[in-house]
Amino acid sequence: MAFTSGAALPLLLMAAALASLPGRVAVSRRLHALGRTRNAPAETPRRVNRETDPLAVASVLDLLAACLRAGLPMAGAARAVAQEAPEPLGEALRRAADLLALGADAATAWHQVARDAKGRPGADEIESLARMARRSARSGSSLAAAVMELAEQRRAAVEDIAAAKAERAGVLIGGPLGLCFLPAFVCLGIVPVVIGLASRVLGGGLL
């Protein structure tokens, strides 16, 4: 009986070790994975290129309107969103912010900004923004609402351009497809009909 107890004790210890081994392995694997996660370099988030994003101007105008609704003066709002704006809109916003901060009235500042932007890419959006800012300064109307309206117009223009490109692509794709299907239509649709009519005409002795 003592021999049986002495022989069973090592077996019990071995079973306990085997039972605890998977847990230790799992913990070791988790610690190893955690160490690799901590030592791995952080992934840099991908940023959208503002210069090629067609909706970048509309997004900047939304930010500008939000800043104005929050109570920021035009100079502070323009400077806050200028760094997120594509050029030359960002340059125009910084120029307007500098002129307003120096004490120029809104009509003079935005007139100068619009004049400097003439003949450059994005001059239409800058001219529209300058015109709304001058009108708001003269009439006292809400500039934030006008800027939001300008952003919606910009989005509508981008959607129209995208729809026009899609329609043009459909036309360009339809031409080659038509050229590919036309021989098959002639061979499978017209030629059998012509052969059938010719066989009937020749077989009936009409010619």
Number of C-alpha atoms within 10 A of each C-alpha: 6 7 7 8 9 10 11 12 11 11 11 11 11 12 12 11 11 11 11 11 12 11 11 11 11 11 12 12 12 12 12 12 12 12 11 11 11 10 9 9 8 8 6 6 6 6 6 9 10 14 13 9 10 17 16 20 24 23 19 22 25 21 23 26 25 17 19 21 15 11 10 15 13 22 20 19 22 28 20 18 19 23 15 16 23 18 16 17 22 20 17 24 27 22 21 26 24 17 19 21 14 11 9 14 13 22 18 13 22 27 16 16 22 20 13 14 19 13 9 10 12 15 19 14 19 24 18 15 23 24 16 21 24 20 17 17 15 11 8 10 13 16 21 23 15 19 24 19 16 21 25 16 13 20 18 13 14 15 14 12 13 13 12 12 12 12 12 12 11 11 11 11 11 12 10 11 10 11 10 11 10 13 12 11 12 12 11 11 12 12 12 12 13 11 11 10 12 13 12 12 12 10 10 9 8 7 7
